[in-house]
Amino acid sequence: MARTPEGKVKDRIKVILDEWGCWYDMPVPGGYGRSTLDFIVCCNGYMLLIEAKARNGIMTSRQLTTSAAAKKAGAKVLLINEVVGWSELTEFLAKCKLSPSLLE
């Protein structure tokens, strides 16, 4: 079955997160509880949320509200689409791996 453009972006993100040894979850929205972004990631004790979009897509107003709340709590948040976000992702993961783990 053919992948959607957004599905291809998500597949590429998963490959990168796996290469860096990150834990991640991709919650399936069910209409209950809080809204979240596409990926919830932990790398060396650091929290990252990622919203994936096709082409040069942007976050919805609800996703921006979620993003702001996560940032306020100290999480890093990235928008990754076919155009932007890739270098920011690898830079963040490199910093996480070079920093002392927050979990020790």
N, C-alpha and C positions, 0 to 999 in steps of 0.2 A: 504494500500500500504506500502511496506517495506521501511524503511528509509535507506539512504546511511550512511556509517560510518561518513562522514563529517556532515550530517544532524543530527546524534545522538549527536555529539559534540556541534553543534549549539543549539540543544534543551536543553542540560544540561547547557550551558552558559545562555540561556534565563531564566531558572529556578533560577539560582543563582542571576542574575541581578534583577529579579522580587522580590526575597526574600530580597534583600538589598534596594529595593525601587528606583532603578535607572531608569532613562529615557534612552531609546536606540532606534536606528533606524538601519535597515538593508537595505541600499540602493540597488536597483536592477540595475545592470549595463545596460545601454542602448546605449552605444557607443557615447554618448554626454557628454561633460563636463569632469571634473576631475575624475580620478580613485580614489577609496577609498578602505578601508578594509571592512571586513564583518560586523562589528558592530561599530557604532559611539555611544558612551555612555557618559552620564553626571551623575555624582554622587556628590551631595552636592556642585555643582559648579565646580567640577574637570572633565577634559576631558580625556577620555580613548578611544583608538581605539583597536579593537581586530580582529585578523585574525585567523579563525578557519580552522584546517586541520584534515584530517583523519590520523589514525595510528601515525606515527612519522614525518608527513609532515613538510616541511619548506616553507618559503615565496619565491615567485618568485622574479626575479630581479625588476619587476615593483612594486610589493608590498613592497619590501625593499626601493625603492626610495620614495614611498608614506610614509612609516614608518619614514624614516629619516626626511622628510619635516615636518611631524606632531610633531616629537620629538623636532625639531628645534624651532617650535612654542610653545613648552611647554606642549604638550600632552603626556600622558603615552601611550605606545604601548605594547601590549602583543601578542605573538603567543601562541595559545592554541591548542593542539592536544590531542590525547588519552593518551599521556605520560607526557607532560610538560605543565606548565602554570596555573594549577589549584590553587596551593597554592599562587602564585603571584597574581592571581585575587582576592582571598579572603583577602589577606594581604592589597592590594591596597584599596579595598572597605572598609575595617575596618579603615584604616587611613583616608579615605575621611569622613567617618561618625564621627570620633573622632575630626577631624579638624573643625575649624569654617568655615561656608559656605562662599564661595567666592562671593555669590550673595547678601549678606546683606550690 
